[in-house]
Amino acid sequence: MSSETSQIPALARGKQVCAALGVSRSALHEWIKAGKFPPPLKLGGRNAWPWAIVREWLESRQGVPA
């Protein structure tokens, strides 16, 4: 595994996902409610997304107008 890959955490919290997507938390929550973004995993009362899911979603949106 490359050193770049080993430094990426397996899970992302809401703040990290919002930064990666360039949206506010309220926009992210609206997308989830509307079924436009995958819901988070519930981990000990906190939410997190596997980076793989975030990355797949971003790749699926390439070339799609906002």
Long-range contacts (C-beta under 8 A, 24 or more apart in sequence): 8-51, 9-51, 10-50, 10-51, 11-41, 11-43, 11-48, 11-49, 11-50, 11-51, 12-48, 12-49, 12-50, 12-51, 12-54, 13-46, 13-47, 13-48, 14-40, 14-47, 17-49, 17-54, 20-54, 20-58, 21-54, 21-58
